Amino acid sequence: MTVHFEAIETAGIEVQIPDVGGSQGLGRYADRGKRLIDLSLIVLSLPIVLPLLFVVWALISLSGGNAVFAQPRVGRNHRIFTIWKFRTMVPDADAILKRHLDDNPEARREWDLHQKLKHDPRVTPFGRFLRKSSLDELPQLLNVLVGDMSLVGPRPMLPEQQSIYPGTAYYFLRPGITGFWQISDRNNCSFRKRAFYDAMYARSVSFSTDIRVLAKTLIVVVRGTGC
């Protein structure tokens, strides 16, 4: 299946989620080829990534606390794994979010629809820069190395979000550091629409698709349109 990225970017919020036909229909590349590409690209990028990891870690550590944030996420076949990210939030972030949503009905509606906030009171000033530049995702390269994630795939989902996720494609693939959602209208996309992107990716997964997603991800990083 050929995927037109422009069509993905302009797709409506309420869409019918395609049927991907189960994991057996994803092909040999999705099963083994992706893993080989992931490992090869990470090894090639180490001379650039390792110094960058150290610099970001040192800058976050200056503010005190742990520089790396760990959180459970849902992986392929519903397996729970620990995801690693650079910390972008203040301490007691969960309590701050609860108070903010309780006091702001509009923010509550935004959270219920998107599972994120454009103006999140938990995010630090440096954390906003890390999110805009997507540098907060760098520690997930370790998740890719150990096989929990892939460079390209569905956006990693929290365990508690499974009850509101309407699709099945997510569970057939390793979650990705980047993917269709990350290079499209991520700032305006409902959580439900993520299932549409996941299904579209599962139906078109290939080496050429992954290279195109990675190339468009570089454009997103350069433009600083992350969140």
TAJOJO-V205637 format. One record per backbone hydrogen bond with DSSP energy under -0.5 kcal/mol. CO is the residue of the C=O (numbers start at 1). NH is the residue of the N-H. If there is no record, write none. Layout:
co:CO nh:NH
co:CO nh:NH
This chain:
co:2 nh:4
co:3 nh:5
co:4 nh:7
co:4 nh:8
co:5 nh:9
co:6 nh:10
co:8 nh:11
co:13 nh:15
co:16 nh:18
co:22 nh:25
co:23 nh:26
co:27 nh:31
co:28 nh:32
co:28 nh:33
co:29 nh:34
co:32 nh:36
co:33 nh:37
co:34 nh:38
co:35 nh:39
co:36 nh:40
co:37 nh:41
co:38 nh:42
co:39 nh:43
co:40 nh:44
co:41 nh:45
co:42 nh:46
co:43 nh:46
co:45 nh:48
co:45 nh:49
co:46 nh:50
co:48 nh:52
co:49 nh:53
co:50 nh:54
co:51 nh:55
co:52 nh:56
co:53 nh:57
co:54 nh:58
co:55 nh:59
co:56 nh:60
co:57 nh:61
co:58 nh:62
co:60 nh:63
co:61 nh:64
co:67 nh:87
co:69 nh:85
co:71 nh:83
co:73 nh:81
co:74 nh:157
co:75 nh:78
co:76 nh:79
co:79 nh:75
co:81 nh:73
co:81 nh:83
co:83 nh:71
co:85 nh:69
co:88 nh:124
co:90 nh:93
co:92 nh:96
co:93 nh:97
co:94 nh:98
co:95 nh:99
co:96 nh:100
co:97 nh:101
co:98 nh:102
co:99 nh:103
co:100 nh:104
co:104 nh:108
co:105 nh:109
co:106 nh:110
co:107 nh:111
co:108 nh:112
co:109 nh:113
co:110 nh:114
co:111 nh:115
co:113 nh:191
co:118 nh:120
co:119 nh:121
co:120 nh:123
co:122 nh:90
co:124 nh:128
co:125 nh:129
co:126 nh:130
co:127 nh:131
co:128 nh:132
co:129 nh:133
co:130 nh:134
co:130 nh:135
co:130 nh:136
co:132 nh:226
co:134 nh:137
co:135 nh:138
co:136 nh:86
co:137 nh:140
co:138 nh:141
co:139 nh:142
co:139 nh:143
co:140 nh:144
co:141 nh:145
co:142 nh:146
co:143 nh:147
co:143 nh:148
co:143 nh:149
co:144 nh:147
co:148 nh:175
co:150 nh:177
co:151 nh:178
co:154 nh:176
co:157 nh:74
co:158 nh:161
co:159 nh:162
co:161 nh:164
co:162 nh:165
co:164 nh:166
co:168 nh:171
co:169 nh:172
co:169 nh:173
co:170 nh:173
co:171 nh:77
co:175 nh:150
co:176 nh:156
co:178 nh:153
co:179 nh:183
co:181 nh:184
co:184 nh:186
co:185 nh:188
co:185 nh:189
co:190 nh:194
co:191 nh:194
co:191 nh:195
co:192 nh:195
co:192 nh:196
co:193 nh:196
co:193 nh:197
co:194 nh:198
co:195 nh:199
co:196 nh:200
co:197 nh:201
co:198 nh:202
co:199 nh:203
co:200 nh:204
co:201 nh:204
co:201 nh:205
co:206 nh:210
co:207 nh:211
co:208 nh:212
co:209 nh:213
co:210 nh:214
co:211 nh:215
co:212 nh:216
co:213 nh:217
co:214 nh:218
co:215 nh:219
co:216 nh:220
co:217 nh:221
co:218 nh:222
co:219 nh:223
co:220 nh:224
co:220 nh:225
